Amino acid sequence: QVQLVESGGGLVQPGGSLRLSCAASGSILPLYVMGWYRQAPGKQRELVATISTGDSTNYADSVKGRFTISRDNAKNTVDLQMNSLKPEDTAVYYCNAKPPLFGMNTYWGQGTQVTFSS
């Protein structure tokens, strides 16, 4: 069973930076499209960024130019560097792994919280 574990969330000032990391069990990373999603209170979970097996990236318009997704297949990790954070970035951030073939399960991490300090 694939397991994804996120880390790096926490308290940040507006305009600050955080780096989220997702560690995957096994050696699935080279085979899966990896992504970061987020869910704010009372809202639907939304796409933040994805990175393909060939390292092609895709970003939501709201984070383009501020966030950077990257992957390290040797370490089975995918990171999300978040810069110039805004109050609307407050959410639980989830790591996602999409399978290489149709009919296979998509996997999710437990989530990591990003909030703003006073």
C-alpha positions, 0 to 999 in steps of 0.5 A: 500500500502506498503511503504519503506523508507531508511535513513542513506546514506551520505558522507564517507571516504574510509575504513569508515562505514555507517549504512543504515536503511529501515522502512516499513509501516504496519506489513509486515516485518515478511512476506517478504524477505527483501533485499538491492540493489544498483545502480551505475551511468551507471550500472544496479541495483544489489543485495547487501544482502537479509535476509529471514523471518527465518533470513537466509542471502545472500550476494553478493561476492563483499560485503561478510565479509564487510556488514551485513544485519539484521532485526527487525520484531517488529520495521518493519525495516531492516538495512545494516551495511557497513564497510571497504567501498571502492570507488566502493561501491558508489551508490544509495542503495535501500530497497526491500521487496519480497512478500511471494506468487507468483503474489504479487508485489515487493516493493522498497524504494526511495533510499539513496545515498552513496558517498565518501568525498574528 
